[in-house]
Amino acid sequence: MGAAPSRVAGAMAPVGPTAVAPALRLDDPLLRAIGGTPLLPLPRIVAAAGGGFEILAKAEFLNPSGSVKDRAALGIVRRAVEEGSLDGRRTLVDASSGNTAVAYAMLGARLGFRVELVLPRNANPERVGRIRAYGARVVFTDPLEGTDGAQREALRRATEDPARYFHPDQYNNRSNPDAHYATTGPEIWRQSRGRLTHFVAGVGTGGTISGAGRFLKEQQRSLEVVGVEPSGPMHGLEGLKHLPTALRPSTYDGRVVDRTVRVATEDAAEMRSRLAEEEGLVVGLSAAAAVLVSVEVGRRAPGSVVATVLPDAGHAVDPLGGV
C-alpha cells in the first residue's frame, strides 16, 4: 500500500481565475501558437556516429508552455468545451508527470477555468513551480507509485465529486493521439519533404507515438515506428513509462509501434550533455533518450532519415549532474 495522498499543496493560495467567464473562447492567439515547431537536423551527433544517415528532431520545447503536451492538452480541452463537459463551472482534474500539468494550467489561466493537478511527490520542482505560477492547485501522491498512483487519485476525486470535477484522463482520452495525428504527424511529413524511413518517439501516454506514427505510416507504409521506454520501473526519464510494469494507457496503440528500445537513465544523461555541447540544444532526459535510440536506428540502416521528437527543454539543475 502506498502512502495516502497529501493535502492540496498551497491550499491557502488562489486556485484559479477569481471570475469565471460565461463561455470559454478557444479562438485565442496564444492557442494558435501551439504547434508549427521546427524540425532540426543534428549533424554533429550524426557525424560522431559515423554518418551516412540523418536525424531530424522536432523542437517541441518551443510550444507556449514549453513542451509537446500543449498539443494534447489543447485537443482535450477543445473537445471538452465543444461537448459542454468543461464550461468554466467545473474544475479540471487530471494526473500527470509534469508537462501535461503545466499545459493544463496554462490553458486554465488563459481561458478561465480552474485546474487541479495530481503529481507524484518527486515531480520536478521547476515544473511544480510553473504550475503554481499559473494559479493551479497541486496534489501530491506517493512517489513510489509514480504516475500510476497519481492516475488513481485523480480518478478517485472525480468519482467522488462529479459535479465539481471534470476528469479528462489524458492516459485514456482519444483527443490525445488525435491531436498528434492532426498536427504533429502532418508537420513532420511536410517538413521532412516525405523522405522519412523511421520515426522514433518516447512512450508515456502513448499519444505522440500513436497519433503521429499512425499518420506517418499512412503516408509511407514501409516506415518503421520505434518506441522508447525506460530500462526499468524505477528511472529518471520523466514523462516515459516502463509499460511492462505500469498501467497501460489506452492512448497507446501497439499496432502502430514496430519495436521498442529501452534506455537507461544514465545513458540518456550522457546524450543530453552531448546535445547541449555539440548541437546547442538543452533538452530533457526523455528527449535525449529518443535521440540516443535514433542514433542506433540510423547506424543500423545506412541512408535512413530518422525523425524524432524533443518533448521538452532541460532544467537549470540536473539531478544527475549533467547540463
N, C-alpha and C positions, 0 to 999 in steps of 0.2 A: 504494500500500500504506500503510495506517495504521500507527501505532506499535504495538508489541506491548503487550498489557495489562500494567499494573504488578503488582507483588506485592500480596498482600492487604493493604489498609490496616489498620493496627492489629493485625497478626497476633499480637503477643505478648499482646494483651488477651483477656479471656474472650470466647468466641464464642457464648455462648448459655446455656441452662439447664445447670447442673452436674449435675443429676439429671433424667433423662427419665421422665416419668410413664408408667405402663404403658398408659394409654389417654388420648386427648385428649378432654376434656369440652367439648362445644360449648354446653351449657346454662349460660351464664355471664352475669351481669348486665351486664358491660361490653359483651359482644357484642350483647346485647339493646338497648343504647343506640344501636346503629348504625341510621341511618335516622330517619324521622319528623321531618326538619328543616323549619323553617317556609318558607313561600312569601311573600316580601317584596315589597310594591309599591315602585316607585321614582318617586314623584310629582314630585319636583323635576327629575329628569332628563327626565321626560316633558314637564313644563311648559316647560322650556327649549327643547325641540324643537318646541314649538307646540301640544302637547296633542292631544286627540282620539283617543287610544289608551291602552292600559295595558301596562305591563311588570311581570311577576311573576317574581321571581328566587328560585330555590331555594338556600337558605343551607347548602350542603353543607360549609362550613368548620366547622360545629358538630358534625360527627361526631367520635367519640372521638380519632382520630389527626389530625384536622384537615382532612380532605378527602373528596371524593366517592369516592375509591378504597377507602375502608373497605368499601363495599358489594361491589365486585367481588372484593376480596381475601377477604372473608368467604365469598362464594359459592364461590370457587375452593377455599379451604381446607376448607369444609364438605363439598363433593363429594369431595375427595381423601380426607378422613378416612372418610367413609361408604363409599367404594370400596376403602379399605385401601391407597391409594397413599402416604398420609402417616400414619405410625403412631408417630412420635416417635424412630425409629431413623435415618431418613434426613434429610438437610439439604435444606431448600427452597432452590433457587437460581433466580433469575429476573432479567430485565433490567427497568430502569425509568428514567424521567427524574427520579424522586424521590418522588412522592406514594404510588404503589403500594408502593415500597420501605419507606416509613415504616409503611404499613398492615400489610404482611407482618411487619415487625419487631415491631410492637405485638402482633400475634396470636401470633407465636412466643414472645414473652416471657410472654404471658398464658396460653397453652395448653401450653407446654412442648415446643417443637420448635426445632431450630436453623435459622438463616436466613443465607443468603449472598446479597448483592445486587450486581448488576453495573450500574454507572452510568458515564456519560461523566464525564471528569475535571472538566469545567466545571459539574457539577451544583451546585445551590445549597448553599453551605456550611452554612446553617441546617438544611436537610433532612439533610445528611450527619451533622451533629452529633446530630440526633434519632435517626437510625438506629443510630448507635453507642451512644447512651444506652440503647436497648432491648437492647443486647448482641449485635446482629447484625454480621456481617462485611461489609466493603465492598471491592469490587474495582473499580478504575477502568480505563476504556478510553479510547482516543483521542477527544478532544472533537470533532475534525473529522468523525468518523464518526457522531456523535450517538447516539441510541438504537439505530440500526441496528447499529452496532458492538457495543454492549452486548448486543443480542439474539444476535448471532453468538457472542460469548464465553460467554454463559450456556449456549447450546446445545452448544458445544464441551466445556465442563466436564461437563455432564450426560451427553453421549455417551461421553466417555472413562471415566467412573466412575459407571455407572448404579446400582451397589449403594450408593454413598454419597449420590447426589443424587436428589431429586425435582424435576423441572423442569415447573412448571405452564404456562409460556409464556402470560402474560396477553394477548399480542397475537394468540393463536390458540386461546384457550380459551373454549368456548361458555358456561361459567359466568359469564363477564364480562358479556356483554349480557343473559344470562338474569337476572342479579341486578337489572338495571335494569328489565327487563320485569316482574319480580315485585314490585319495591318502588318505584323512582323514578317510573316512569310512573303507576301507580295513585295514589301520593301526590299528584302534580301534578294529576291529573284531579280527585281528590276536593277538594283544597284550592282549586282554581280554580272549583269548582262546575260543571265541564263546559262552561265558557264559552270555551275556547281556540280561537283561529283559527290560531296559529303556534307552533312550538316551535323554539328556536334553541339549539344546543349546539356546543361545540368538538369537533374531531376529533383524537384522539390514538390510543388503541387502537380507538376507534370504539364501545366498549361502551355508553357512556351514550346517545349519539345513536341508535344502532341499537336498543338494547333499549327505552328509554323511548319513543323515536319510534315504534317498531312498536306498542307498547301504545296510545299516544295516537291513532294513525291508525285503530286498530281501533274506538276509541270515536267518532271523528269523521272520516269518510272525506275530508272537504274540508280537513282540517288540513294546513298546509304545514310541512315539516320543513326547516330551513335549517342547513347545516353551516358551521362557522367554522374556517378554516385560516390559517396564516401566509402572508404575501405572497411568501415565497421560502424556499429551503432553509436559508439562514443567518438565524436570527431569535432573538428573546429571549422568545418565548411558550412558556414551559416547559410541557411536557405535550402540546403540539399538534404535529401532523405536517403537513408540506407533501407531501401524497400523490403529486403528480406526480413527485417526486424521492426518495421514501422507500420502504422496504419496506412493502407494503400489508398491513395486518393482516386476517386472515380474520374477525376480530370486527367489522369494519366492513361493514355491509350497505348498499351503494349503492342498493339498491332502495327503501330507506326514505327516503333523503335526496333531496329535490326539487331543491335547488340549493345551491351552495357560494359563500360570500363569503370573500375573502382579505383579511387585515388586516395592516397594517404595525405593527411593534413600537412605534414612536414614537406612533402614533395610539392604541394601546391604553394606553400610559403616560399620555397626556393624560386619557383617560376614567377611568383608575384614580385619578388625583388628584381628579377631579370627584366620583367616587363617595364618596371619603373626606370631602371638604369639603361636599358637598351632601346626601348620604344617610347619612353616618356609617358607611360600610362600607369597611374597609381590606381589599381583596381582591387576589388575584394578577393578573398580566397576562392570563392566559387568560380569567379571569372578566370583566375589563374589555373584552376583545375581543368576548366574547359579548354584553355589554350594548351595545357600540357598534353591532354588527350588529342587535341587537333594536330600537334606536332607528331605524335606517334602514328596517327592515321595517315598523315602526309608522307612520312618516311616509308610506310609500307605500300604506298600507292603513288609511284612516280608520275608526275604530270597532273596530279589531282588538284582540285580547287576546293578548299575546305572552308565553309562558313561556320562561325561560332558566335556566341552571344556573351558579351561582357555585362552581366546583370547590374553591377553597381561599382562605385568607386571604393577605394580603400579608405581606412580610417586613419586619423592622425597618429593613433597609438596602436601598434600591432602587438597583441599578447605573445606572439611567437618570436618577437624580436626582429621582424623584417621592417618593411617600409613604414 
